[in-house]
Amino acid sequence: MLPYFPFEQDRFAMTLGVRAMRPDEPLIEVDEPHYREELALKESLLAANPRARFQAEPGTEPHQWETVTELLPLLARQHPRHFALEVEGEQWRWRNLQLGTETVFTPGRTDSLPFAPLDWLGRQVQEDLLLMDGTREGLPMIAGLLCFPSGWCLQDKMGRSLLDIHAPVPNFGSKLGASTVRLMEGLKPGRPVTRVNWALSVTHRLDLEPWTKPEWRHLFEGITAHNAGERCFLRLERQTLSLMPRTGAILFTIHTYRAPVATEVVDPARRRRLANVLRTVPPDTSAYKGITPLLEPLVAWLEAGALPQAANS
C-alpha cells in the first residue's frame, strides 16, 4: 500500500493542501524496497538523454552547491542506515550505504564531482529535484534534475516563472496562483512545507515525459468496469518546498509513488471516497490530467465494490 491517500473529502477540490513539516519528518524519503531499482533507472535515463533530464542556467553553481551542503548532513542524520557523511576541513566524504559507493569532494569545486552538483545529488535520492530562484521576480526555475515527471519535461519549463510554468493547469492562476506565490515568498530556512499531488495512469512506469506516450498509450485499450482497478494506477507525488538560507534558492522535491488502484481501496470507505472524487472532477481538469478515458470504467469498478480478487477473476 502507498504511504499516502490524499483524498480528504468526498468531492474533487482544487486546493494547495500544503502543511508545515514536522521536525521529525524527513525531507527526503527512502522507499527502501524500490531504492536500488529507481536509482538504476535514473542512471539509465540520464545516460540515454542527459540534456532532457538535467539542466541548469549559467551562474547557478552556488545555488546547486548550497543544496548539496544543506541536504547531505540532513540525509545522514535522518537516514543513518542508508547514508554517512564525514567532513574533514574542506573535504567531504559521502558514503551511500545502499549503493555501496563513496564520493570525496570539496564543496564549491565543481571539478571534484563527476557531475554538476544538483545532477550528482539527484543520483543519490529517489526524488526529482528542482530549484527556483526565490530572489527574482516570478520565482523562475533555474535548475533541475527530472527523471520521473507526469507528462511534462524540463525543456518546456526552464527559466519560466512559477505562474507561467503552471499556466496549462485549468484555473490555477485564478484560484491558486496568488496563494502559491505568497506561500513560496514566505518560506523560511529550516521550515519546509509539504503536500501530496495525485494522478491516474495506465502504466506502472515512472518516466512519463510527453515523448514517451506512444510507447504506452495502447494500454488505454480494453479498460472496463471489470478490470479497471487492476489496469489503472494511482500515482502520487509527495512534494516538499525548502528555502536555502544563503542563495535564496527554493528546492522543490518530488517523490513519485504508484500502485494499482485495487491495492489502495480495499477499505470500502476509501473506495467510496475515491469514487466520489473522480465523479466530481471537472471536465477541463480531467482532460488536463489525461484521465478522461479512465473515469467511467474506473468509477463503475469502484461503485461495484470490486476487490482485487474480483478484478483478477
N, C-alpha and C positions, 0 to 999 in steps of 0.2 A: 504494500500500500504506500502511496505517495505521502510525504511528510506534511502536506498541506491540503486542505479542502476549502478554497477561498470563497465559498458561496454562503453569505451571512444572512440573506433574506430571500423571500420567495418570488422576487421579481428581478429582472435584469436592472441594474443600476450603474450608471456611469459615474464612478467616484474614484478619487485617488487612492483611498484605502491605505493611506500611509500612517505609520505609527513609529514612535521612538523605539529604538532597540534597547533591550535590557542590558545591563552591564555584563551579565554572564552569557549573552547571546553572541555566537561567533559571527564576525563579519563575513568570513569565507567558510562555506560548509564543505566538509569532506564526506562524500557519499561513498564509503569505502568499498562496497561490493562492485561499484562501477568505475572506480577511480582510474585504475590502470587502463581499462578499455577506452575510457573517454579521453585520457591524456594521449594515448596512442593514436586515437582518431584525430585529435588536434594536430599532432605532429604530421600525420599523413596529409591532412588538408592544407596545412601551411606549406608543406613541401610541394604539393601539387600546384598551388597558386598563392604564393606569399603576398603579393600585392593586393589581392582581393580580400585578404583576411587580416592583414595588419597594415595600418597607415598611420603616419604621424606628421603633423605640419612642422616645417623648419622652426627651430628655436624652442621646441617643446622638450628638449632633453632634461632641463631642470624639473619640469612637471613629472616626467616619467621617473626620474631618479627619486624624487620625493615620494612617489607612490611606492616604489620598491622599498625604500628605507622605512616607510611607515608600516607597510604590510608584513614584511618578513619577521620583525620582532613579535608582531601580533599573532602571526601564524604559528611561530614556535611556541608562544605562550599558550595559545588556545588549543593547539593540536600537537602536544609533545610526543605523541605516539607516531606521528607522521612526519614531523619536521624538526630540525635542530639548527640553531644559529650560534656561531661564535664570532665575537668581534675582538680583534687584537689591533689596537691602533687604528690605522686607516683601512686595514684589511678585514673583509667579512668572509666567513666560511659558512656556506649554506649546504645543509645536507637534507635531501629529500629521501626520507626513510622508506617511503612507499615505492619509489622508483629505483632506489639504491644508487643515487647519483650524488655527486658533491661538486659544488661550484665555489671557487675562490675568486673574489673580485674586489675592486676598490670603488666605492660609490663616487660618481662624478666622472669616472674614466670609462667612457663607452667602449673602448677597445679591450677592457678587462672582462667583458661579457661576450658570448658568442653571437648574441642578437641585440637589437635595441632594447633598452631596459624594460619597457612595457611588454614588448614581444616575449622577452625571456620570462618575465613574471607570469604572463598568461599561460606559459607552458608548465607552470608548477601547480596550477589550480584548475578546477573544472569550470569555473566561471568564465564568461566573457567579460572583458574589462574595457571600459570606455572612459575617456577623460573629456570633460567640458571645462572651458575657461571661465571660472567664476568671477574674474575681474573685468571681463569685457562685456559690453552691452550685448544682450541677446543670448549670452551663455553658449557660445558656439562650441561644437565638437572639435577637438584639436588632435586627438589621437585615439586609437582603438585597436584592440585585438578581438575579432568577432568570427567565431567558427560555427556557432550553433544558433543562427538567427531564425526567427519565424517570419520568413517571407520578405526580408529586406537585406540590404548589403551596405558596406562601408562607403563604397564609391558614391552612392546616392546621398549620403548624409554628412560626410566630412566637410568641415568648415561652415556648415549651416547653423543657424540659430536654433534654440530649443523649440520655438514655436513653428519655425519653418520645417524642422525635422518631423513634427507631429501634424503638419498640415493635412496629410491624407486621412487622418483619423476622423471619422464623422463627428462633428460637434465638439471636437477637442478645444478649439480656440475659444468658442463661446461659453463652454461650460467649465472647462478645467484649465485653460491657458493661463489666466491671471493667477490663479491659486498655485499652479505648478511653479511659475516663475517666483512668486513670493516664497514658496517653500524652499526652493534652491538658493535664493538670495539670502535666506535666513538661516542656512545651515551654520553650525558652529563646529570647530575642530573637536574631535573626540566625542561627538554626539550624533552618530549616524542614524538614519531612518531606514525603514524597510517597508515593502509591500509585496503582494503576490499577484501576478497577472495570469490570466488563463486564456487558452485557445483550444481548439479541437483540430485533430489531424487524422488523415487516413493512413499515416505511416509512422513507424517507430523511429525513423531516422532523425538525428539531431540537426544535421546541416540542411536547412531549408531555404537557402538563397533562392531568389526568383528563377535563376537559370537551371535549378535542379528539377523544376516541376515536370518537365517531360519524362523524367525517369520514374515518377511515382503517381502521376495523375490517373493512370489506369486503375488505381486502387479505389477510386470513387465508384467504379462499376460494381454492380451486384450487392450493394449495401441495402439491406431490407430490415423490416421490423423484427425479423427473427435473428439476425446476426449482427446488428449494429453495435451492440455492447462490446463485442469482441473485435469488430472491424474498425471501430472509431477509438481514437486515443485522446485522452485528456492530457494536455500539455501545459505545464505550469512553469512560470518564471519567478523565482524568488529573487527580488531585486533589492539592492541597497544603494544609498547615496551617502558619501562621506566627503567632508571638506578637508583638503590638505592645508595645514596651518601656515606654510611659508609662501608657496606659489599661488594659493587660492584656487588650485585645480579642484574640480569636483569629480570624484571617482564614482562611476555608475557600474555596479556589478550585476551580472545576470547568471543565475544558476538554473539551468533548464532540467526539469524532470518530466517524464512522460510514462504513461501506463494505459492499458486498455480501460475504457470506461467501466467495463464489467467488474474489474477488480476494485474500483473505487466507490461503488454504490451497492455493495452487498447489504449495507444497512438500509432498510426501507425509507428511513427519514432522509437520508442522503439522496436516495433515488428520486423521491418526491421533490426535494428541493431543486435538484438539477433539472428535472423535467419542467418545473415552473419557471426557472430562469431561462431555459432555452426557448420556451414557448413565448416569452415576452421580449426576446432580443429584437430590436428594431431592424427592419429590412436593410437599411443602409449599413448598419453595424455588422449584420450577418454577411453581407456582400464583402465588406472590407476584410473581415476575418476569414473569408473564403469557406464558410461553413454552411451556406445556403443549401447545397445538395444533401447535407447530412441531417438537417434539422428534423424533417418529417419522419424518416425512419428511426432516428435515434430517440425522439420524443415518444414515438409509438412503442419502441422497445422498453423505454423507461416506464411508461404508463402501464404496460402489460405486466409489470412486476417481474420481468425476466431476471434470473440469476445467472451467473457464469456457467453453471451446469446446463441450464436450458439453452443458453446461446451455443453451446457446443453440440447439442443434440441434433 
